[in-house]
Amino acid sequence: MQPLYTNMKVNNEIELCEVVEEECKKMIERALLQNRISYYIRWTKASLFGKKQRCIICINDSSKEEAEELVRSICDESGFQVKFLLRKSNNSYL
């Protein structure tokens, strides 16, 4: 007997923001962990002329408002540039 949920696809992650600065990424990670918000980081491929590698911070859609507020407060305080994406992540796990 096989449980019903094993055949279901669940993809409720969103791409919250794109970060270039390592220090900013660390601050965002620390804030997400302190507020118990689950996340993962996806690194983009550096272009031929790109100087720095960028990372995209992805979170669960249910934490979107709280995580966005945290990241905006970090950016306001520290002056880091962050590009908010707020779009559905296009990952396919199955």
PyMOL Python script that loads the backbone (N, CA, C, O; Angstrom):
from pymol import cmd

cmd.read_pdbstr("""\
ATOM      1  N   MET A   1       0.844  -1.178   0.000  1.00  0.00           N
ATOM      2  CA  MET A   1       0.000   0.000   0.000  1.00  0.00           C
ATOM      3  C   MET A   1       0.890   1.243   0.000  1.00  0.00           C
ATOM      4  O   MET A   1       1.835   1.342   0.782  1.00  0.00           O
ATOM      5  N   GLN A   2       0.580   2.174  -0.873  1.00  0.00           N
ATOM      6  CA  GLN A   2       1.384   3.387  -1.021  1.00  0.00           C
ATOM      7  C   GLN A   2       0.563   4.605  -0.606  1.00  0.00           C
ATOM      8  O   GLN A   2      -0.587   4.736  -1.026  1.00  0.00           O
ATOM      9  N   PRO A   3       1.128   5.503   0.212  1.00  0.00           N
ATOM     10  CA  PRO A   3       0.384   6.701   0.616  1.00  0.00           C
ATOM     11  C   PRO A   3       0.043   7.573  -0.590  1.00  0.00           C
ATOM     12  O   PRO A   3       0.753   7.580  -1.596  1.00  0.00           O
ATOM     13  N   LEU A   4      -1.051   8.301  -0.463  1.00  0.00           N
ATOM     14  CA  LEU A   4      -1.507   9.149  -1.562  1.00  0.00           C
ATOM     15  C   LEU A   4      -0.581  10.328  -1.840  1.00  0.00           C
ATOM     16  O   LEU A   4      -0.458  10.753  -2.989  1.00  0.00           O
ATOM     17  N   TYR A   5       0.062  10.854  -0.828  1.00  0.00           N
ATOM     18  CA  TYR A   5       0.840  12.081  -1.006  1.00  0.00           C
ATOM     19  C   TYR A   5       2.157  11.882  -1.746  1.00  0.00           C
ATOM     20  O   TYR A   5       2.785  12.874  -2.114  1.00  0.00           O
ATOM     21  N   THR A   6       2.605  10.658  -1.982  1.00  0.00           N
ATOM     22  CA  THR A   6       3.891  10.450  -2.646  1.00  0.00           C
ATOM     23  C   THR A   6       3.847  10.824  -4.130  1.00  0.00           C
ATOM     24  O   THR A   6       4.889  11.128  -4.710  1.00  0.00           O
ATOM     25  N   ASN A   7       2.691  10.809  -4.742  1.00  0.00           N
ATOM     26  CA  ASN A   7       2.579  11.137  -6.158  1.00  0.00           C
ATOM     27  C   ASN A   7       2.292  12.609  -6.403  1.00  0.00           C
ATOM     28  O   ASN A   7       2.208  13.040  -7.553  1.00  0.00           O
ATOM     29  N   MET A   8       2.143  13.374  -5.352  1.00  0.00           N
ATOM     30  CA  MET A   8       1.810  14.788  -5.501  1.00  0.00           C
ATOM     31  C   MET A   8       3.056  15.623  -5.719  1.00  0.00           C
ATOM     32  O   MET A   8       4.094  15.381  -5.103  1.00  0.00           O
ATOM     33  N   LYS A   9       2.949  16.609  -6.600  1.00  0.00           N
ATOM     34  CA  LYS A   9       4.017  17.573  -6.774  1.00  0.00           C
ATOM     35  C   LYS A   9       3.689  18.803  -5.948  1.00  0.00           C
ATOM     36  O   LYS A   9       2.584  19.341  -6.023  1.00  0.00           O
ATOM     37  N   VAL A  10       4.653  19.238  -5.166  1.00  0.00           N
ATOM     38  CA  VAL A  10       4.462  20.423  -4.343  1.00  0.00           C
ATOM     39  C   VAL A  10       5.591  21.385  -4.680  1.00  0.00           C
ATOM     40  O   VAL A  10       6.769  21.062  -4.522  1.00  0.00           O
ATOM     41  N   ASN A  11       5.225  22.544  -5.137  1.00  0.00           N
ATOM     42  CA  ASN A  11       6.221  23.555  -5.454  1.00  0.00           C
ATOM     43  C   ASN A  11       5.647  24.896  -5.028  1.00  0.00           C
ATOM     44  O   ASN A  11       5.038  25.607  -5.828  1.00  0.00           O
ATOM     45  N   ASN A  12       5.847  25.234  -3.764  1.00  0.00           N
ATOM     46  CA  ASN A  12       5.318  26.489  -3.258  1.00  0.00           C
ATOM     47  C   ASN A  12       6.438  27.436  -2.842  1.00  0.00           C
ATOM     48  O   ASN A  12       6.250  28.279  -1.964  1.00  0.00           O
ATOM     49  N   GLU A  13       7.609  27.295  -3.476  1.00  0.00           N
ATOM     50  CA  GLU A  13       8.713  28.201  -3.208  1.00  0.00           C
ATOM     51  C   GLU A  13       8.635  29.408  -4.143  1.00  0.00           C
ATOM     52  O   GLU A  13       8.194  29.314  -5.289  1.00  0.00           O
ATOM     53  N   ILE A  14       9.081  30.544  -3.605  1.00  0.00           N
ATOM     54  CA  ILE A  14       9.180  31.738  -4.430  1.00  0.00           C
ATOM     55  C   ILE A  14      10.603  32.270  -4.330  1.00  0.00           C
ATOM     56  O   ILE A  14      11.298  32.055  -3.338  1.00  0.00           O
ATOM     57  N   GLU A  15      11.014  32.965  -5.376  1.00  0.00           N
ATOM     58  CA  GLU A  15      12.306  33.643  -5.377  1.00  0.00           C
ATOM     59  C   GLU A  15      12.085  34.997  -4.726  1.00  0.00           C
ATOM     60  O   GLU A  15      11.442  35.875  -5.302  1.00  0.00           O
ATOM     61  N   LEU A  16      12.612  35.158  -3.541  1.00  0.00           N
ATOM     62  CA  LEU A  16      12.394  36.384  -2.778  1.00  0.00           C
ATOM     63  C   LEU A  16      13.228  37.530  -3.332  1.00  0.00           C
ATOM     64  O   LEU A  16      12.687  38.576  -3.690  1.00  0.00           O
ATOM     65  N   CYS A  17      14.533  37.340  -3.405  1.00  0.00           N
ATOM     66  CA  CYS A  17      15.396  38.438  -3.825  1.00  0.00           C
ATOM     67  C   CYS A  17      16.696  37.915  -4.410  1.00  0.00           C
ATOM     68  O   CYS A  17      17.057  36.748  -4.258  1.00  0.00           O
ATOM     69  N   GLU A  18      17.380  38.822  -5.082  1.00  0.00           N
ATOM     70  CA  GLU A  18      18.677  38.530  -5.680  1.00  0.00           C
ATOM     71  C   GLU A  18      19.717  39.415  -5.000  1.00  0.00           C
ATOM     72  O   GLU A  18      19.522  40.624  -4.878  1.00  0.00           O
ATOM     73  N   VAL A  19      20.827  38.811  -4.556  1.00  0.00           N
ATOM     74  CA  VAL A  19      21.844  39.515  -3.780  1.00  0.00           C
ATOM     75  C   VAL A  19      23.203  39.321  -4.447  1.00  0.00           C
ATOM     76  O   VAL A  19      23.513  38.245  -4.959  1.00  0.00           O
ATOM     77  N   VAL A  20      24.004  40.382  -4.431  1.00  0.00           N
ATOM     78  CA  VAL A  20      25.354  40.303  -4.981  1.00  0.00           C
ATOM     79  C   VAL A  20      26.401  40.318  -3.864  1.00  0.00           C
ATOM     80  O   VAL A  20      27.370  39.560  -3.912  1.00  0.00           O
ATOM     81  N   GLU A  21      26.209  41.166  -2.876  1.00  0.00           N
ATOM     82  CA  GLU A  21      27.189  41.340  -1.808  1.00  0.00           C
ATOM     83  C   GLU A  21      27.140  40.180  -0.809  1.00  0.00           C
ATOM     84  O   GLU A  21      26.068  39.814  -0.329  1.00  0.00           O
ATOM     85  N   GLU A  22      28.298  39.610  -0.502  1.00  0.00           N
ATOM     86  CA  GLU A  22      28.394  38.495   0.430  1.00  0.00           C
ATOM     87  C   GLU A  22      27.934  38.897   1.834  1.00  0.00           C
ATOM     88  O   GLU A  22      27.239  38.130   2.500  1.00  0.00           O
ATOM     89  N   GLU A  23      28.314  40.079   2.281  1.00  0.00           N
ATOM     90  CA  GLU A  23      27.938  40.542   3.619  1.00  0.00           C
ATOM     91  C   GLU A  23      26.416  40.688   3.740  1.00  0.00           C
ATOM     92  O   GLU A  23      25.837  40.354   4.773  1.00  0.00           O
ATOM     93  N   CYS A  24      25.790  41.175   2.704  1.00  0.00           N
ATOM     94  CA  CYS A  24      24.329  41.314   2.699  1.00  0.00           C
ATOM     95  C   CYS A  24      23.669  39.939   2.764  1.00  0.00           C
ATOM     96  O   CYS A  24      22.697  39.749   3.495  1.00  0.00           O
ATOM     97  N   LYS A  25      24.191  38.990   2.005  1.00  0.00           N
ATOM     98  CA  LYS A  25      23.649  37.628   2.011  1.00  0.00           C
ATOM     99  C   LYS A  25      23.730  37.033   3.416  1.00  0.00           C
ATOM    100  O   LYS A  25      22.783  36.397   3.878  1.00  0.00           O
ATOM    101  N   LYS A  26      24.850  37.239   4.088  1.00  0.00           N
ATOM    102  CA  LYS A  26      25.017  36.708   5.438  1.00  0.00           C
ATOM    103  C   LYS A  26      24.034  37.347   6.413  1.00  0.00           C
ATOM    104  O   LYS A  26      23.479  36.667   7.276  1.00  0.00           O
ATOM    105  N   MET A  27      23.821  38.645   6.277  1.00  0.00           N
ATOM    106  CA  MET A  27      22.878  39.338   7.160  1.00  0.00           C
ATOM    107  C   MET A  27      21.455  38.828   6.940  1.00  0.00           C
ATOM    108  O   MET A  27      20.707  38.634   7.898  1.00  0.00           O
ATOM    109  N   ILE A  28      21.084  38.611   5.678  1.00  0.00           N
ATOM    110  CA  ILE A  28      19.745  38.105   5.363  1.00  0.00           C
ATOM    111  C   ILE A  28      19.586  36.688   5.898  1.00  0.00           C
ATOM    112  O   ILE A  28      18.554  36.359   6.484  1.00  0.00           O
ATOM    113  N   GLU A  29      20.586  35.856   5.705  1.00  0.00           N
ATOM    114  CA  GLU A  29      20.528  34.486   6.222  1.00  0.00           C
ATOM    115  C   GLU A  29      20.351  34.479   7.733  1.00  0.00           C
ATOM    116  O   GLU A  29      19.528  33.730   8.262  1.00  0.00           O
ATOM    117  N   ARG A  30      21.113  35.303   8.423  1.00  0.00           N
ATOM    118  CA  ARG A  30      21.035  35.373   9.878  1.00  0.00           C
ATOM    119  C   ARG A  30      19.634  35.790  10.329  1.00  0.00           C
ATOM    120  O   ARG A  30      19.077  35.215  11.265  1.00  0.00           O
ATOM    121  N   ALA A  31      19.068  36.801   9.650  1.00  0.00           N
ATOM    122  CA  ALA A  31      17.735  37.276  10.010  1.00  0.00           C
ATOM    123  C   ALA A  31      16.668  36.215   9.750  1.00  0.00           C
ATOM    124  O   ALA A  31      15.754  36.043  10.556  1.00  0.00           O
ATOM    125  N   LEU A  32      16.779  35.505   8.633  1.00  0.00           N
ATOM    126  CA  LEU A  32      15.809  34.452   8.329  1.00  0.00           C
ATOM    127  C   LEU A  32      15.893  33.325   9.353  1.00  0.00           C
ATOM    128  O   LEU A  32      14.869  32.809   9.800  1.00  0.00           O
ATOM    129  N   LEU A  33      17.114  32.945   9.724  1.00  0.00           N
ATOM    130  CA  LEU A  33      17.277  31.886  10.721  1.00  0.00           C
ATOM    131  C   LEU A  33      16.732  32.313  12.080  1.00  0.00           C
ATOM    132  O   LEU A  33      16.064  31.528  12.754  1.00  0.00           O
ATOM    133  N   GLN A  34      17.009  33.544  12.486  1.00  0.00           N
ATOM    134  CA  GLN A  34      16.528  34.027  13.782  1.00  0.00           C
ATOM    135  C   GLN A  34      15.008  34.079  13.843  1.00  0.00           C
ATOM    136  O   GLN A  34      14.418  33.928  14.913  1.00  0.00           O
ATOM    137  N   ASN A  35      14.375  34.294  12.691  1.00  0.00           N
ATOM    138  CA  ASN A  35      12.913  34.366  12.641  1.00  0.00           C
ATOM    139  C   ASN A  35      12.282  33.054  12.192  1.00  0.00           C
ATOM    140  O   ASN A  35      11.090  32.999  11.890  1.00  0.00           O
ATOM    141  N   ARG A  36      13.089  32.003  12.151  1.00  0.00           N
ATOM    142  CA  ARG A  36      12.626  30.652  11.840  1.00  0.00           C
ATOM    143  C   ARG A  36      11.910  30.573  10.495  1.00  0.00           C
ATOM    144  O   ARG A  36      10.861  29.941  10.368  1.00  0.00           O
ATOM    145  N   ILE A  37      12.495  31.225   9.498  1.00  0.00           N
ATOM    146  CA  ILE A  37      11.957  31.189   8.140  1.00  0.00           C
ATOM    147  C   ILE A  37      12.857  30.275   7.312  1.00  0.00           C
ATOM    148  O   ILE A  37      14.057  30.513   7.178  1.00  0.00           O
ATOM    149  N   SER A  38      12.256  29.238   6.768  1.00  0.00           N
ATOM    150  CA  SER A  38      12.994  28.285   5.960  1.00  0.00           C
ATOM    151  C   SER A  38      13.360  28.926   4.617  1.00  0.00           C
ATOM    152  O   SER A  38      12.550  29.638   4.023  1.00  0.00           O
ATOM    153  N   TYR A  39      14.579  28.671   4.145  1.00  0.00           N
ATOM    154  CA  TYR A  39      15.042  29.262   2.893  1.00  0.00           C
ATOM    155  C   TYR A  39      16.081  28.354   2.248  1.00  0.00           C
ATOM    156  O   TYR A  39      16.596  27.432   2.880  1.00  0.00           O
ATOM    157  N   TYR A  40      16.377  28.623   1.002  1.00  0.00           N
ATOM    158  CA  TYR A  40      17.541  28.024   0.353  1.00  0.00           C
ATOM    159  C   TYR A  40      18.091  29.039  -0.633  1.00  0.00           C
ATOM    160  O   TYR A  40      17.397  29.961  -1.060  1.00  0.00           O
ATOM    161  N   ILE A  41      19.336  28.850  -0.978  1.00  0.00           N
ATOM    162  CA  ILE A  41      20.022  29.794  -1.854  1.00  0.00           C
ATOM    163  C   ILE A  41      20.378  29.088  -3.147  1.00  0.00           C
ATOM    164  O   ILE A  41      20.935  27.990  -3.143  1.00  0.00           O
ATOM    165  N   ARG A  42      20.052  29.730  -4.241  1.00  0.00           N
ATOM    166  CA  ARG A  42      20.404  29.220  -5.567  1.00  0.00           C
ATOM    167  C   ARG A  42      21.384  30.202  -6.193  1.00  0.00           C
ATOM    168  O   ARG A  42      21.091  31.393  -6.294  1.00  0.00           O
ATOM    169  N   TRP A  43      22.523  29.718  -6.605  1.00  0.00           N
ATOM    170  CA  TRP A  43      23.537  30.558  -7.222  1.00  0.00           C
ATOM    171  C   TRP A  43      23.308  30.619  -8.721  1.00  0.00           C
ATOM    172  O   TRP A  43      23.027  29.604  -9.359  1.00  0.00           O
ATOM    173  N   THR A  44      23.428  31.811  -9.276  1.00  0.00           N
ATOM    174  CA  THR A  44      23.295  31.974 -10.724  1.00  0.00           C
ATOM    175  C   THR A  44      24.646  31.760 -11.375  1.00  0.00           C
ATOM    176  O   THR A  44      25.688  31.947 -10.747  1.00  0.00           O
ATOM    177  N   LYS A  45      24.619  31.375 -12.611  1.00  0.00           N
ATOM    178  CA  LYS A  45      25.863  31.200 -13.355  1.00  0.00           C
ATOM    179  C   LYS A  45      26.410  32.575 -13.716  1.00  0.00           C
ATOM    180  O   LYS A  45      25.686  33.445 -14.201  1.00  0.00           O
ATOM    181  N   ALA A  46      27.685  32.746 -13.470  1.00  0.00           N
ATOM    182  CA  ALA A  46      28.315  34.029 -13.799  1.00  0.00           C
ATOM    183  C   ALA A  46      28.437  34.152 -15.315  1.00  0.00           C
ATOM    184  O   ALA A  46      28.813  33.201 -16.001  1.00  0.00           O
ATOM    185  N   SER A  47      28.115  35.332 -15.820  1.00  0.00           N
ATOM    186  CA  SER A  47      28.236  35.557 -17.255  1.00  0.00           C
ATOM    187  C   SER A  47      29.703  35.772 -17.605  1.00  0.00           C
ATOM    188  O   SER A  47      30.548  35.911 -16.721  1.00  0.00           O
ATOM    189  N   LEU A  48      29.986  35.798 -18.858  1.00  0.00           N
ATOM    190  CA  LEU A  48      31.349  35.969 -19.318  1.00  0.00           C
ATOM    191  C   LEU A  48      31.931  37.300 -18.862  1.00  0.00           C
ATOM    192  O   LEU A  48      33.110  37.385 -18.515  1.00  0.00           O
ATOM    193  N   PHE A  49      31.098  38.340 -18.864  1.00  0.00           N
ATOM    194  CA  PHE A  49      31.557  39.660 -18.471  1.00  0.00           C
ATOM    195  C   PHE A  49      31.138  40.044 -17.062  1.00  0.00           C
ATOM    196  O   PHE A  49      31.460  41.137 -16.595  1.00  0.00           O
ATOM    197  N   GLY A  50      30.426  39.161 -16.381  1.00  0.00           N
ATOM    198  CA  GLY A  50      29.972  39.443 -15.023  1.00  0.00           C
ATOM    199  C   GLY A  50      31.126  39.424 -14.036  1.00  0.00           C
ATOM    200  O   GLY A  50      31.966  38.525 -14.073  1.00  0.00           O
ATOM    201  N   LYS A  51      31.166  40.387 -13.177  1.00  0.00           N
ATOM    202  CA  LYS A  51      32.251  40.487 -12.209  1.00  0.00           C
ATOM    203  C   LYS A  51      31.978  39.654 -10.961  1.00  0.00           C
ATOM    204  O   LYS A  51      32.889  39.022 -10.426  1.00  0.00           O
ATOM    205  N   LYS A  52      30.749  39.649 -10.502  1.00  0.00           N
ATOM    206  CA  LYS A  52      30.411  38.954  -9.271  1.00  0.00           C
ATOM    207  C   LYS A  52      29.293  37.952  -9.526  1.00  0.00           C
ATOM    208  O   LYS A  52      28.423  38.154 -10.373  1.00  0.00           O
ATOM    209  N   GLN A  53      29.351  36.880  -8.772  1.00  0.00           N
ATOM    210  CA  GLN A  53      28.289  35.887  -8.855  1.00  0.00           C
ATOM    211  C   GLN A  53      27.141  36.335  -7.971  1.00  0.00           C
ATOM    212  O   GLN A  53      27.353  36.860  -6.878  1.00  0.00           O
ATOM    213  N   ARG A  54      25.926  36.124  -8.449  1.00  0.00           N
ATOM    214  CA  ARG A  54      24.740  36.523  -7.695  1.00  0.00           C
ATOM    215  C   ARG A  54      24.075  35.289  -7.110  1.00  0.00           C
ATOM    216  O   ARG A  54      24.202  34.184  -7.637  1.00  0.00           O
ATOM    217  N   CYS A  55      23.366  35.498  -6.012  1.00  0.00           N
ATOM    218  CA  CYS A  55      22.600  34.405  -5.432  1.00  0.00           C
ATOM    219  C   CYS A  55      21.142  34.840  -5.312  1.00  0.00           C
ATOM    220  O   CYS A  55      20.838  36.015  -5.105  1.00  0.00           O
ATOM    221  N   ILE A  56      20.267  33.875  -5.446  1.00  0.00           N
ATOM    222  CA  ILE A  56      18.834  34.107  -5.309  1.00  0.00           C
ATOM    223  C   ILE A  56      18.380  33.386  -4.053  1.00  0.00           C
ATOM    224  O   ILE A  56      18.593  32.182  -3.904  1.00  0.00           O
ATOM    225  N   ILE A  57      17.753  34.129  -3.150  1.00  0.00           N
ATOM    226  CA  ILE A  57      17.249  33.559  -1.908  1.00  0.00           C
ATOM    227  C   ILE A  57      15.793  33.172  -2.120  1.00  0.00           C
ATOM    228  O   ILE A  57      14.957  34.010  -2.460  1.00  0.00           O
ATOM    229  N   CYS A  58      15.505  31.901  -1.917  1.00  0.00           N
ATOM    230  CA  CYS A  58      14.161  31.367  -2.128  1.00  0.00           C
ATOM    231  C   CYS A  58      13.561  30.965  -0.779  1.00  0.00           C
ATOM    232  O   CYS A  58      14.254  30.454   0.100  1.00  0.00           O
ATOM    233  N   ILE A  59      12.275  31.205  -0.642  1.00  0.00           N
ATOM    234  CA  ILE A  59      11.562  30.889   0.601  1.00  0.00           C
ATOM    235  C   ILE A  59      10.217  30.245   0.259  1.00  0.00           C
ATOM    236  O   ILE A  59       9.814  30.190  -0.903  1.00  0.00           O
ATOM    237  N   ASN A  60       9.544  29.769   1.280  1.00  0.00           N
ATOM    238  CA  ASN A  60       8.194  29.246   1.117  1.00  0.00           C
ATOM    239  C   ASN A  60       7.232  30.422   0.947  1.00  0.00           C
ATOM    240  O   ASN A  60       7.382  31.457   1.596  1.00  0.00           O
ATOM    241  N   ASP A  61       6.270  30.254   0.094  1.00  0.00           N
ATOM    242  CA  ASP A  61       5.303  31.311  -0.208  1.00  0.00           C
ATOM    243  C   ASP A  61       4.549  31.789   1.034  1.00  0.00           C
ATOM    244  O   ASP A  61       4.140  32.948   1.098  1.00  0.00           O
ATOM    245  N   SER A  62       4.363  30.916   2.010  1.00  0.00           N
ATOM    246  CA  SER A  62       3.612  31.302   3.202  1.00  0.00           C
ATOM    247  C   SER A  62       4.381  32.285   4.091  1.00  0.00           C
ATOM    248  O   SER A  62       3.783  32.921   4.959  1.00  0.00           O
ATOM    249  N   SER A  63       5.688  32.416   3.890  1.00  0.00           N
ATOM    250  CA  SER A  63       6.510  33.335   4.689  1.00  0.00           C
ATOM    251  C   SER A  63       6.881  34.602   3.929  1.00  0.00           C
ATOM    252  O   SER A  63       7.748  35.360   4.365  1.00  0.00           O
ATOM    253  N   LYS A  64       6.231  34.832   2.805  1.00  0.00           N
ATOM    254  CA  LYS A  64       6.635  35.917   1.912  1.00  0.00           C
ATOM    255  C   LYS A  64       6.605  37.293   2.570  1.00  0.00           C
ATOM    256  O   LYS A  64       7.586  38.032   2.483  1.00  0.00           O
ATOM    257  N   GLU A  65       5.512  37.650   3.221  1.00  0.00           N
ATOM    258  CA  GLU A  65       5.379  38.992   3.792  1.00  0.00           C
ATOM    259  C   GLU A  65       6.406  39.249   4.888  1.00  0.00           C
ATOM    260  O   GLU A  65       7.038  40.305   4.920  1.00  0.00           O
ATOM    261  N   GLU A  66       6.568  38.277   5.787  1.00  0.00           N
ATOM    262  CA  GLU A  66       7.503  38.437   6.894  1.00  0.00           C
ATOM    263  C   GLU A  66       8.949  38.520   6.389  1.00  0.00           C
ATOM    264  O   GLU A  66       9.729  39.348   6.860  1.00  0.00           O
ATOM    265  N   ALA A  67       9.298  37.665   5.437  1.00  0.00           N
ATOM    266  CA  ALA A  67      10.662  37.663   4.902  1.00  0.00           C
ATOM    267  C   ALA A  67      10.951  38.940   4.123  1.00  0.00           C
ATOM    268  O   ALA A  67      12.046  39.493   4.220  1.00  0.00           O
ATOM    269  N   GLU A  68       9.980  39.406   3.356  1.00  0.00           N
ATOM    270  CA  GLU A  68      10.174  40.643   2.590  1.00  0.00           C
ATOM    271  C   GLU A  68      10.392  41.822   3.529  1.00  0.00           C
ATOM    272  O   GLU A  68      11.245  42.673   3.276  1.00  0.00           O
ATOM    273  N   GLU A  69       9.633  41.873   4.595  1.00  0.00           N
ATOM    274  CA  GLU A  69       9.779  42.946   5.582  1.00  0.00           C
ATOM    275  C   GLU A  69      11.165  42.903   6.238  1.00  0.00           C
ATOM    276  O   GLU A  69      11.792  43.942   6.443  1.00  0.00           O
ATOM    277  N   LEU A  70      11.634  41.701   6.564  1.00  0.00           N
ATOM    278  CA  LEU A  70      12.967  41.553   7.155  1.00  0.00           C
ATOM    279  C   LEU A  70      14.059  42.042   6.209  1.00  0.00           C
ATOM    280  O   LEU A  70      14.945  42.797   6.611  1.00  0.00           O
ATOM    281  N   VAL A  71      13.991  41.614   4.966  1.00  0.00           N
ATOM    282  CA  VAL A  71      15.022  41.985   3.999  1.00  0.00           C
ATOM    283  C   VAL A  71      14.999  43.483   3.735  1.00  0.00           C
ATOM    284  O   VAL A  71      16.053  44.110   3.628  1.00  0.00           O
ATOM    285  N   ARG A  72      13.816  44.059   3.629  1.00  0.00           N
ATOM    286  CA  ARG A  72      13.722  45.511   3.414  1.00  0.00           C
ATOM    287  C   ARG A  72      14.316  46.283   4.594  1.00  0.00           C
ATOM    288  O   ARG A  72      14.974  47.303   4.391  1.00  0.00           O
ATOM    289  N   SER A  73      14.095  45.814   5.809  1.00  0.00           N
ATOM    290  CA  SER A  73      14.653  46.511   6.971  1.00  0.00           C
ATOM    291  C   SER A  73      16.179  46.401   6.988  1.00  0.00           C
ATOM    292  O   SER A  73      16.863  47.353   7.362  1.00  0.00           O
ATOM    293  N   ILE A  74      16.712  45.254   6.588  1.00  0.00           N
ATOM    294  CA  ILE A  74      18.164  45.088   6.510  1.00  0.00           C
ATOM    295  C   ILE A  74      18.751  46.025   5.469  1.00  0.00           C
ATOM    296  O   ILE A  74      19.783  46.654   5.704  1.00  0.00           O
ATOM    297  N   CYS A  75      18.098  46.118   4.324  1.00  0.00           N
ATOM    298  CA  CYS A  75      18.584  46.986   3.247  1.00  0.00           C
ATOM    299  C   CYS A  75      18.516  48.455   3.651  1.00  0.00           C
ATOM    300  O   CYS A  75      19.428  49.221   3.341  1.00  0.00           O
ATOM    301  N   ASP A  76      17.458  48.853   4.333  1.00  0.00           N
ATOM    302  CA  ASP A  76      17.320  50.242   4.773  1.00  0.00           C
ATOM    303  C   ASP A  76      18.402  50.614   5.782  1.00  0.00           C
ATOM    304  O   ASP A  76      18.958  51.711   5.725  1.00  0.00           O
ATOM    305  N   GLU A  77      18.698  49.705   6.701  1.00  0.00           N
ATOM    306  CA  GLU A  77      19.688  49.976   7.742  1.00  0.00           C
ATOM    307  C   GLU A  77      21.113  49.981   7.193  1.00  0.00           C
ATOM    308  O   GLU A  77      21.920  50.839   7.551  1.00  0.00           O
ATOM    309  N   SER A  78      21.416  49.022   6.325  1.00  0.00           N
ATOM    310  CA  SER A  78      22.803  48.840   5.897  1.00  0.00           C
ATOM    311  C   SER A  78      23.130  49.503   4.560  1.00  0.00           C
ATOM    312  O   SER A  78      24.300  49.739   4.261  1.00  0.00           O
ATOM    313  N   GLY A  79      22.118  49.805   3.758  1.00  0.00           N
ATOM    314  CA  GLY A  79      22.357  50.453   2.470  1.00  0.00           C
ATOM    315  C   GLY A  79      22.725  49.506   1.337  1.00  0.00           C
ATOM    316  O   GLY A  79      23.146  49.959   0.273  1.00  0.00           O
ATOM    317  N   PHE A  80      22.578  48.205   1.541  1.00  0.00           N
ATOM    318  CA  PHE A  80      22.866  47.250   0.476  1.00  0.00           C
ATOM    319  C   PHE A  80      21.789  47.298  -0.600  1.00  0.00           C
ATOM    320  O   PHE A  80      20.625  47.588  -0.324  1.00  0.00           O
ATOM    321  N   GLN A  81      22.198  47.010  -1.820  1.00  0.00           N
ATOM    322  CA  GLN A  81      21.257  46.945  -2.940  1.00  0.00           C
ATOM    323  C   GLN A  81      20.778  45.502  -3.100  1.00  0.00           C
ATOM    324  O   GLN A  81      21.581  44.582  -3.255  1.00  0.00           O
ATOM    325  N   VAL A  82      19.473  45.323  -3.062  1.00  0.00           N
ATOM    326  CA  VAL A  82      18.862  44.008  -3.232  1.00  0.00           C
ATOM    327  C   VAL A  82      17.763  44.145  -4.263  1.00  0.00           C
ATOM    328  O   VAL A  82      16.973  45.089  -4.223  1.00  0.00           O
ATOM    329  N   LYS A  83      17.716  43.205  -5.182  1.00  0.00           N
ATOM    330  CA  LYS A  83      16.662  43.202  -6.197  1.00  0.00           C
ATOM    331  C   LYS A  83      15.594  42.198  -5.767  1.00  0.00           C
ATOM    332  O   LYS A  83      15.856  40.998  -5.685  1.00  0.00           O
ATOM    333  N   PHE A  84      14.390  42.699  -5.493  1.00  0.00           N
ATOM    334  CA  PHE A  84      13.286  41.820  -5.097  1.00  0.00           C
ATOM    335  C   PHE A  84      12.662  41.202  -6.343  1.00  0.00           C
ATOM    336  O   PHE A  84      12.328  41.904  -7.297  1.00  0.00           O
ATOM    337  N   LEU A  85      12.511  39.885  -6.322  1.00  0.00           N
ATOM    338  CA  LEU A  85      11.952  39.158  -7.462  1.00  0.00           C
ATOM    339  C   LEU A  85      10.493  38.789  -7.210  1.00  0.00           C
ATOM    340  O   LEU A  85       9.633  39.034  -8.056  1.00  0.00           O
ATOM    341  N   LEU A  86      10.215  38.200  -6.050  1.00  0.00           N
ATOM    342  CA  LEU A  86       8.860  37.823  -5.635  1.00  0.00           C
ATOM    343  C   LEU A  86       8.081  37.093  -6.726  1.00  0.00           C
ATOM    344  O   LEU A  86       6.937  37.432  -7.032  1.00  0.00           O
ATOM    345  N   ARG A  87       8.720  36.098  -7.293  1.00  0.00           N
ATOM    346  CA  ARG A  87       8.068  35.294  -8.331  1.00  0.00           C
ATOM    347  C   ARG A  87       8.210  33.816  -7.998  1.00  0.00           C
ATOM    348  O   ARG A  87       9.078  33.414  -7.223  1.00  0.00           O
ATOM    349  N   LYS A  88       7.360  33.040  -8.588  1.00  0.00           N
ATOM    350  CA  LYS A  88       7.363  31.595  -8.350  1.00  0.00           C
ATOM    351  C   LYS A  88       8.669  30.998  -8.843  1.00  0.00           C
ATOM    352  O   LYS A  88       9.130  31.296  -9.945  1.00  0.00           O
ATOM    353  N   SER A  89       9.252  30.159  -8.016  1.00  0.00           N
ATOM    354  CA  SER A  89      10.488  29.486  -8.382  1.00  0.00           C
ATOM    355  C   SER A  89      10.180  28.410  -9.409  1.00  0.00           C
ATOM    356  O   SER A  89       9.189  27.692  -9.280  1.00  0.00           O
ATOM    357  N   ASN A  90      11.013  28.296 -10.417  1.00  0.00           N
ATOM    358  CA  ASN A  90      10.756  27.305 -11.456  1.00  0.00           C
ATOM    359  C   ASN A  90      11.662  26.099 -11.277  1.00  0.00           C
ATOM    360  O   ASN A  90      12.449  25.761 -12.161  1.00  0.00           O
ATOM    361  N   ASN A  91      11.545  25.459 -10.131  1.00  0.00           N
ATOM    362  CA  ASN A  91      12.280  24.228  -9.832  1.00  0.00           C
ATOM    363  C   ASN A  91      11.389  23.033 -10.131  1.00  0.00           C
ATOM    364  O   ASN A  91      10.182  23.068  -9.892  1.00  0.00           O
ATOM    365  N   SER A  92      11.985  21.992 -10.646  1.00  0.00           N
ATOM    366  CA  SER A  92      11.235  20.759 -10.846  1.00  0.00           C
ATOM    367  C   SER A  92      11.992  19.641 -10.130  1.00  0.00           C
ATOM    368  O   SER A  92      13.064  19.224 -10.568  1.00  0.00           O
ATOM    369  N   TYR A  93      11.424  19.169  -9.036  1.00  0.00           N
ATOM    370  CA  TYR A  93      12.083  18.175  -8.208  1.00  0.00           C
ATOM    371  C   TYR A  93      11.744  16.745  -8.628  1.00  0.00           C
ATOM    372  O   TYR A  93      12.523  15.820  -8.396  1.00  0.00           O
ATOM    373  N   LEU A  94      10.606  16.580  -9.231  1.00  0.00           N
ATOM    374  CA  LEU A  94      10.176  15.204  -9.572  1.00  0.00           C
ATOM    375  C   LEU A  94      10.233  14.973 -11.054  1.00  0.00           C
ATOM    376  O   LEU A  94       9.909  13.881 -11.522  1.00  0.00           O
TER     377      LEU A  94
END
""", "prot")
cmd.dss("prot")
cmd.show_as("cartoon", "prot")
cmd.util.cbc("prot")
cmd.orient("prot")
